[in-house]
Amino acid sequence: MSQERHIPAPGVGAALRALREAKGLSQNAVARSARIGRSTLVHLEAGADVRLSRAAVVARTLGAEIAVVAEHPDLAARRSARAAAAARMHQLRARHIRLAARLLANEPAARDALREARAMVVLWDRGKVCSAWYIDTWKALLVGTPRKVGAALASLDEKWESALLQNTPFAFALESAEPQ
């Protein structure tokens, strides 16, 4: 048993109207080509409940298709952007962990990186390029021996880790923390 479904189509109707107008077609011309009444097209474009088959015919007349998608493209794009940001943060965290391991091992290059990171935070503080909280937090993290700093870097509080690692005074050293 086949039944036509009626759907509320405010988005579909607006999209079809925009497409029709972009092509410079009148409602009469589109209705005639789609073999529907102009009043049906008016209702469709206004977002009234219409038969899906009629909306599909209008879409085909305009050179488009109506599809049911699992999620709105904007939502998919936002979800993808969040996943990409999470992947970047994961990579950044992994680089900081490798650097922390080098600091814990008291490697000479890691000690140099620590000196440069401390100098970077001093520059941030002089130029007031970051918030006082951010600068003070990094200053506190960078106090002590390389091993102490390595331990602090390896055990950052999850609450603040993302904020701190996005703008890190170790940015210049992270590439050298990559495995060879």
The 8 nearest C-alpha neighbors of each residue, nearest first, counted from 0:
[[1, 2, 3, 4, 5, 52, 50, 51],
 [2, 0, 3, 4, 52, 5, 50, 51],
 [1, 3, 4, 0, 5, 50, 51, 52],
 [4, 2, 50, 5, 1, 51, 52, 49],
 [3, 5, 50, 2, 6, 51, 49, 52],
 [6, 4, 50, 49, 48, 51, 3, 7],
 [5, 7, 48, 8, 49, 4, 51, 50],
 [6, 8, 48, 47, 9, 46, 5, 49],
 [7, 9, 46, 11, 10, 12, 6, 48],
 [46, 10, 8, 12, 11, 13, 7, 45],
 [11, 9, 13, 8, 12, 14, 46, 15],
 [12, 10, 8, 14, 13, 9, 15, 46],
 [11, 13, 44, 15, 43, 46, 9, 14],
 [12, 14, 16, 10, 15, 11, 44, 9],
 [13, 15, 17, 11, 12, 16, 10, 18],
 [14, 16, 18, 12, 17, 13, 19, 11],
 [15, 17, 19, 13, 18, 14, 44, 12],
 [18, 16, 14, 20, 15, 19, 21, 13],
 [17, 19, 21, 15, 16, 20, 14, 22],
 [20, 18, 16, 22, 21, 17, 24, 15],
 [19, 21, 23, 17, 22, 18, 24, 16],
 [22, 20, 18, 23, 19, 17, 24, 16],
 [21, 23, 19, 20, 24, 18, 61, 17],
 [24, 22, 20, 21, 19, 25, 18, 17],
 [25, 23, 19, 22, 20, 28, 26, 29],
 [26, 24, 28, 27, 29, 23, 19, 20],
 [25, 27, 29, 28, 30, 37, 24, 40],
 [26, 28, 30, 25, 29, 37, 31, 24],
 [29, 27, 31, 25, 26, 30, 32, 24],
 [30, 28, 32, 26, 31, 27, 33, 25],
 [29, 31, 33, 35, 27, 37, 32, 28],
 [30, 32, 34, 28, 29, 33, 27, 35],
 [33, 31, 29, 34, 30, 28, 60, 35],
 [32, 34, 30, 31, 35, 57, 56, 60],
 [35, 33, 31, 32, 30, 36, 29, 56],
 [36, 34, 30, 33, 31, 37, 39, 40],
 [35, 37, 39, 38, 30, 40, 34, 31],
 [36, 38, 40, 30, 39, 27, 41, 26],
 [39, 37, 41, 36, 40, 42, 35, 43],
 [40, 38, 42, 36, 37, 41, 43, 35],
 [41, 39, 43, 37, 38, 42, 44, 30],
 [40, 42, 38, 44, 39, 43, 45, 37],
 [43, 41, 45, 39, 47, 40, 44, 38],
 [42, 44, 40, 12, 46, 45, 41, 47],
 [43, 45, 12, 41, 46, 42, 13, 16],
 [46, 44, 42, 43, 47, 12, 41, 9],
 [9, 47, 45, 8, 12, 43, 44, 42],
 [46, 48, 42, 43, 45, 7, 49, 8],
 [49, 47, 7, 6, 5, 8, 46, 50],
 [50, 48, 5, 47, 6, 43, 51, 53],
 [49, 51, 5, 52, 53, 4, 3, 54],
 [50, 52, 54, 53, 55, 49, 5, 4],
 [51, 53, 55, 50, 54, 56, 3, 49],
 [54, 52, 56, 55, 50, 51, 57, 49],
 [53, 55, 51, 57, 56, 52, 58, 50],
 [56, 54, 58, 52, 53, 57, 65, 51],
 [57, 55, 53, 59, 58, 54, 33, 60],
 [58, 56, 60, 54, 55, 59, 33, 53],
 [57, 59, 63, 55, 61, 60, 56, 64],
 [60, 58, 62, 63, 56, 61, 57, 64],
 [61, 59, 57, 58, 62, 33, 56, 32],
 [60, 62, 58, 59, 63, 57, 19, 18],
 [63, 61, 59, 60, 58, 64, 57, 18],
 [64, 62, 58, 59, 61, 65, 60, 57],
 [65, 63, 58, 59, 66, 55, 62, 56],
 [66, 64, 55, 58, 63, 67, 54, 11],
 [67, 65, 68, 64, 55, 63, 69, 11],
 [66, 68, 69, 65, 70, 71, 64, 51],
 [69, 67, 70, 66, 71, 72, 65, 75],
 [68, 70, 67, 71, 72, 75, 66, 74],
 [71, 69, 68, 72, 75, 74, 73, 67],
 [70, 72, 74, 73, 75, 68, 69, 76],
 [73, 71, 75, 74, 76, 70, 68, 77],
 [74, 72, 76, 75, 71, 77, 70, 78],
 [73, 75, 77, 71, 72, 76, 78, 70],
 [74, 76, 72, 78, 73, 77, 79, 71],
 [77, 75, 79, 73, 74, 78, 72, 80],
 [78, 76, 80, 74, 79, 75, 81, 73],
 [79, 77, 75, 81, 76, 80, 74, 82],
 [78, 80, 76, 82, 77, 81, 75, 83],
 [81, 79, 77, 83, 82, 78, 76, 84],
 [82, 80, 84, 78, 79, 83, 85, 77],
 [83, 81, 85, 79, 80, 84, 86, 78],
 [82, 84, 86, 80, 85, 81, 79, 87],
 [85, 83, 81, 87, 86, 82, 80, 88],
 [84, 86, 88, 82, 83, 87, 89, 81],
 [85, 87, 89, 83, 84, 88, 82, 90],
 [88, 86, 84, 90, 89, 85, 91, 83],
 [87, 89, 91, 85, 86, 90, 92, 84],
 [88, 90, 86, 92, 87, 91, 85, 93],
 [91, 89, 93, 87, 88, 92, 94, 86],
 [90, 92, 88, 94, 93, 89, 87, 95],
 [91, 93, 95, 89, 90, 94, 88, 96],
 [94, 92, 96, 90, 95, 91, 89, 97],
 [93, 95, 91, 97, 96, 92, 173, 176],
 [96, 94, 98, 92, 97, 93, 99, 91],
 [95, 97, 99, 93, 98, 94, 153, 92],
 [98, 96, 100, 94, 99, 95, 176, 93],
 [97, 99, 95, 101, 176, 96, 100, 94],
 [100, 98, 149, 96, 102, 101, 97, 153],
 [101, 99, 103, 97, 98, 102, 104, 96],
 [100, 102, 104, 98, 99, 103, 106, 109],
 [103, 101, 105, 149, 99, 145, 109, 104],
 [104, 102, 146, 100, 149, 105, 101, 99],
 [103, 105, 101, 102, 106, 100, 146, 145],
 [106, 104, 102, 103, 145, 101, 146, 107],
 [105, 107, 109, 104, 108, 101, 102, 110],
 [106, 108, 110, 109, 111, 105, 102, 112],
 [109, 107, 111, 110, 106, 112, 101, 105],
 [110, 108, 112, 106, 102, 111, 107, 101],
 [109, 111, 113, 107, 112, 108, 145, 106],
 [112, 110, 108, 114, 109, 113, 115, 107],
 [113, 111, 109, 115, 110, 114, 172, 116],
 [112, 114, 116, 110, 111, 115, 109, 117],
 [115, 113, 111, 117, 112, 116, 118, 110],
 [116, 114, 118, 112, 117, 113, 119, 111],
 [117, 115, 168, 119, 113, 118, 169, 114],
 [116, 118, 114, 120, 119, 115, 113, 121],
 [119, 117, 115, 121, 116, 120, 114, 122],
 [118, 120, 116, 122, 121, 117, 168, 115],
 [121, 119, 123, 117, 122, 118, 124, 116],
 [120, 122, 124, 118, 119, 123, 125, 117],
 [123, 121, 119, 125, 120, 124, 126, 118],
 [124, 122, 120, 126, 128, 121, 125, 127],
 [123, 125, 127, 121, 122, 126, 120, 134],
 [126, 124, 122, 127, 123, 121, 128, 120],
 [125, 127, 123, 128, 124, 122, 129, 121],
 [128, 126, 124, 129, 125, 123, 130, 131],
 [127, 129, 123, 126, 124, 130, 125, 122],
 [130, 128, 127, 123, 133, 134, 131, 124],
 [129, 131, 133, 132, 134, 128, 127, 135],
 [130, 132, 134, 133, 135, 129, 124, 127],
 [133, 131, 135, 130, 134, 136, 129, 137],
 [132, 134, 136, 130, 131, 135, 137, 129],
 [135, 133, 131, 137, 136, 132, 138, 130],
 [136, 134, 138, 132, 137, 133, 131, 139],
 [137, 135, 133, 139, 138, 134, 132, 140],
 [136, 138, 140, 134, 139, 135, 141, 133],
 [139, 137, 135, 141, 136, 140, 134, 142],
 [138, 140, 136, 137, 141, 142, 135, 134],
 [141, 139, 137, 138, 142, 148, 136, 151],
 [140, 142, 138, 139, 148, 137, 143, 117],
 [143, 141, 139, 140, 138, 148, 144, 147],
 [144, 142, 147, 148, 141, 145, 146, 140],
 [143, 145, 147, 146, 148, 142, 149, 141],
 [146, 144, 102, 148, 147, 149, 105, 110],
 [145, 147, 103, 149, 144, 102, 148, 150],
 [146, 148, 144, 150, 149, 145, 143, 151],
 [149, 147, 151, 145, 150, 146, 141, 152],
 [150, 148, 99, 102, 146, 152, 103, 147],
 [149, 151, 153, 147, 148, 152, 146, 154],
 [152, 150, 148, 154, 153, 149, 147, 155],
 [153, 151, 149, 150, 154, 155, 99, 148],
 [154, 152, 150, 151, 96, 99, 155, 149],
 [155, 153, 151, 152, 150, 156, 157, 149],
 [156, 154, 152, 160, 153, 157, 151, 159],
 [155, 157, 158, 159, 160, 154, 161, 152],
 [158, 156, 160, 159, 155, 161, 154, 162],
 [157, 159, 156, 160, 161, 155, 162, 163],
 [160, 158, 162, 157, 161, 156, 163, 155],
 [159, 161, 157, 163, 162, 155, 156, 158],
 [162, 160, 164, 163, 159, 165, 88, 157],
 [161, 163, 159, 160, 165, 164, 166, 158],
 [164, 162, 160, 161, 165, 166, 159, 167],
 [163, 165, 167, 161, 166, 162, 160, 91],
 [164, 166, 162, 163, 167, 161, 88, 91],
 [167, 165, 164, 163, 168, 162, 170, 169],
 [166, 168, 164, 169, 170, 165, 163, 116],
 [167, 169, 116, 170, 119, 120, 166, 117],
 [168, 170, 167, 172, 116, 171, 173, 112],
 [171, 169, 173, 172, 167, 168, 166, 174],
 [170, 172, 169, 173, 174, 168, 112, 175],
 [173, 171, 169, 175, 170, 174, 112, 176],
 [172, 174, 176, 175, 170, 171, 94, 169],
 [173, 175, 176, 177, 172, 171, 170, 94],
 [174, 176, 173, 177, 172, 178, 171, 98],
 [177, 175, 173, 174, 98, 97, 94, 178],
 [178, 176, 174, 175, 179, 94, 173, 97],
 [177, 179, 176, 175, 97, 174, 94, 98],
 [178, 177, 175, 176, 174, 97, 173, 94]]
